[in-house]
Amino acid sequence: MVNALTAKWLEVVRLVLKPSPVGNGVTNFLSLNLLEYTNMDTVKVRRVITGHDDTGRAVVKIDETCSHFKEGRPNGFSCNIWTTDTVPADNSSDKDMGMREGKFTMIENGSVFRILDFKPGVAKRVHRTDSIDYIVVMSGEIDMELEEGEEVHLKAGDVMVQRGTVHNWINRGTESCVMAVILIHARSAEAGGKTLGPFG
């Protein structure tokens, strides 16, 4: 159950993040549909997926609130919005590729679009992937640590491209950091006369 304090907090969030018209009908990026928290303290994400009907007409195939967040590590949650496993991608299948089974960071010859919800104290994971990652910080703040301890502080509205480098995420704040991430399969980086393969 949502207690009185939580209910009051949610009402404040609704007022602060209420969608507002910008330009010609475009709504505020930080809408309640993306950044509302439930009594389970997991971020609420609306997932809209388009496709085609039997006549070839464009239609909305999926319009739902994601219920498949998984805790990949302590205080680190992720929800896959969509995945692909071919290049070019297959836009003909009716299979829900956001519900791919198994635990994976990236997909060979494919892509992963996911939402990350890293809460304060998210467990350390130093890793490198064979992917190029496009990252948008949607809410909160977080530190991205490189292998020699250098850190970059990111906050809502910041974007980053992660090019197969060793990194770790650190949330030293008091609220979750929510990020939208697209991971696309890439060759292992080569630098310093070495091939820098994935680990972690």
PLY file of the C-alpha trace (Angstrom):
ply
format ascii 1.0
element vertex 200
property float x
property float y
property float z
element edge 199
property int vertex1
property int vertex2
end_header
0.00 0.00 0.00
1.06 3.56 -0.63
1.33 5.43 2.68
0.26 9.04 3.16
3.79 10.43 2.79
4.40 8.49 -0.41
1.03 9.55 -1.81
1.86 13.19 -1.10
5.26 12.79 -2.78
3.64 11.24 -5.85
1.26 14.18 -6.06
4.23 16.57 -6.03
5.85 14.53 -8.83
2.64 14.72 -10.87
2.58 18.50 -10.54
6.28 18.96 -11.31
6.39 16.56 -14.24
2.98 17.33 -15.71
3.36 17.30 -19.53
3.24 20.76 -21.05
2.85 21.81 -24.70
6.08 22.84 -26.37
6.06 24.20 -29.90
3.58 22.46 -32.20
2.13 19.83 -29.90
5.33 18.23 -28.69
5.02 17.39 -24.99
7.64 17.80 -22.33
10.25 15.02 -22.52
10.14 14.59 -18.72
6.52 13.46 -18.69
4.80 11.54 -15.95
4.48 8.61 -18.34
8.25 8.11 -18.14
9.19 9.20 -14.64
6.48 8.18 -12.21
7.38 5.85 -9.36
5.08 3.19 -7.93
4.82 1.90 -4.37
7.46 -0.70 -5.35
9.86 2.19 -6.08
10.45 1.10 -9.67
10.33 3.63 -12.47
7.18 3.57 -14.60
7.80 3.53 -18.35
5.23 3.65 -21.12
6.32 1.47 -24.05
4.80 2.20 -27.46
5.69 -0.10 -30.38
4.40 0.34 -33.94
3.99 -2.18 -36.74
1.59 -3.11 -39.55
-1.77 -4.83 -39.80
-2.76 -7.49 -42.31
-3.39 -4.84 -44.99
0.01 -3.18 -44.55
-1.40 -0.18 -42.71
0.70 1.37 -39.94
-0.72 0.61 -36.49
0.29 0.69 -32.82
1.00 -2.90 -31.79
1.92 -2.32 -28.15
1.00 0.52 -25.78
1.60 -0.46 -22.20
3.35 0.29 -18.95
6.46 -1.88 -18.63
6.15 -4.53 -15.96
9.31 -6.48 -16.75
12.05 -4.57 -14.90
14.70 -6.98 -13.64
17.35 -6.46 -10.98
20.62 -7.29 -12.73
22.69 -6.39 -9.67
21.85 -4.98 -6.23
20.08 -1.61 -6.71
20.50 -1.82 -10.49
17.34 -2.43 -12.54
16.79 -2.65 -16.30
13.87 -3.00 -18.66
14.35 -3.97 -22.29
12.15 -1.88 -24.57
13.18 -3.62 -27.80
15.97 -5.79 -29.19
17.19 -6.87 -32.62
19.50 -9.69 -33.68
20.05 -9.08 -37.39
21.54 -6.36 -39.60
19.45 -4.92 -41.18
16.83 -5.32 -38.47
13.62 -7.26 -39.12
10.58 -4.95 -39.09
8.15 -7.61 -40.34
7.85 -9.96 -37.37
5.02 -9.56 -34.86
7.11 -11.07 -32.05
7.57 -8.81 -29.02
11.34 -8.40 -29.05
11.26 -6.46 -25.77
10.46 -9.73 -24.00
13.59 -11.59 -25.13
14.51 -14.30 -22.62
17.85 -14.58 -20.86
20.36 -12.21 -19.31
22.46 -10.21 -21.76
24.18 -6.85 -21.99
24.32 -6.70 -25.77
23.41 -8.95 -28.72
25.82 -10.06 -31.44
24.91 -8.44 -34.77
22.04 -6.68 -33.06
20.91 -3.90 -30.76
19.30 -3.41 -27.36
17.15 -0.47 -26.31
16.65 -0.46 -22.54
15.87 1.75 -19.57
18.30 1.62 -16.64
17.20 2.53 -13.13
20.31 2.82 -10.95
19.44 3.53 -7.35
21.75 5.01 -4.69
24.38 2.45 -3.80
24.07 0.46 -7.03
26.53 -2.43 -6.85
29.89 -1.98 -8.52
30.36 -3.59 -11.92
33.56 -2.77 -13.79
33.03 -3.96 -17.36
33.61 -3.46 -21.05
31.31 -4.52 -23.88
31.68 -5.05 -27.61
29.16 -2.32 -28.33
28.71 1.35 -28.95
26.27 2.75 -26.40
24.13 5.87 -26.82
23.01 7.11 -23.40
20.51 9.78 -22.34
20.20 10.66 -18.64
16.48 11.16 -18.06
16.41 11.91 -14.34
18.74 12.03 -11.36
22.54 12.13 -11.37
25.31 9.56 -11.65
29.09 9.24 -11.93
30.71 7.25 -14.74
34.09 5.90 -13.59
36.82 4.88 -16.04
39.47 2.22 -15.40
42.08 4.57 -13.88
39.56 6.15 -11.51
38.76 9.21 -13.63
35.10 10.17 -13.21
32.55 12.12 -15.22
29.46 13.44 -13.45
26.25 13.21 -15.46
22.85 14.73 -14.71
19.39 14.87 -16.29
19.59 16.09 -19.88
23.20 14.97 -20.40
24.06 12.51 -23.16
27.03 10.20 -23.58
28.52 7.85 -26.16
30.32 4.85 -24.63
32.73 3.39 -27.22
33.77 0.01 -25.86
35.61 1.46 -22.86
36.03 0.08 -19.35
33.56 1.76 -16.99
31.54 1.51 -13.81
28.42 3.40 -12.67
28.30 5.03 -9.21
25.21 6.65 -7.71
26.28 8.64 -4.64
23.05 10.64 -4.53
19.76 10.20 -2.72
17.53 9.41 -5.70
17.49 7.01 -8.62
19.25 7.84 -11.86
17.17 6.79 -14.85
18.87 6.44 -18.23
17.73 5.43 -21.70
20.43 3.35 -23.38
20.81 1.94 -26.89
23.58 -0.66 -27.29
24.66 -1.61 -30.81
27.05 -4.49 -31.47
30.55 -3.32 -32.42
33.97 -4.83 -33.07
36.32 -4.95 -30.09
38.25 -1.70 -29.86
41.93 -1.76 -30.76
44.36 0.64 -29.06
47.95 0.57 -27.84
48.65 -2.44 -30.03
46.04 -4.49 -28.17
42.57 -5.81 -28.86
40.35 -4.67 -26.00
37.76 -7.40 -25.64
34.69 -7.55 -23.40
34.72 -8.57 -19.74
32.69 -8.16 -16.58
0 1
1 2
2 3
3 4
4 5
5 6
6 7
7 8
8 9
9 10
10 11
11 12
12 13
13 14
14 15
15 16
16 17
17 18
18 19
19 20
20 21
21 22
22 23
23 24
24 25
25 26
26 27
27 28
28 29
29 30
30 31
31 32
32 33
33 34
34 35
35 36
36 37
37 38
38 39
39 40
40 41
41 42
42 43
43 44
44 45
45 46
46 47
47 48
48 49
49 50
50 51
51 52
52 53
53 54
54 55
55 56
56 57
57 58
58 59
59 60
60 61
61 62
62 63
63 64
64 65
65 66
66 67
67 68
68 69
69 70
70 71
71 72
72 73
73 74
74 75
75 76
76 77
77 78
78 79
79 80
80 81
81 82
82 83
83 84
84 85
85 86
86 87
87 88
88 89
89 90
90 91
91 92
92 93
93 94
94 95
95 96
96 97
97 98
98 99
99 100
100 101
101 102
102 103
103 104
104 105
105 106
106 107
107 108
108 109
109 110
110 111
111 112
112 113
113 114
114 115
115 116
116 117
117 118
118 119
119 120
120 121
121 122
122 123
123 124
124 125
125 126
126 127
127 128
128 129
129 130
130 131
131 132
132 133
133 134
134 135
135 136
136 137
137 138
138 139
139 140
140 141
141 142
142 143
143 144
144 145
145 146
146 147
147 148
148 149
149 150
150 151
151 152
152 153
153 154
154 155
155 156
156 157
157 158
158 159
159 160
160 161
161 162
162 163
163 164
164 165
165 166
166 167
167 168
168 169
169 170
170 171
171 172
172 173
173 174
174 175
175 176
176 177
177 178
178 179
179 180
180 181
181 182
182 183
183 184
184 185
185 186
186 187
187 188
188 189
189 190
190 191
191 192
192 193
193 194
194 195
195 196
196 197
197 198
198 199
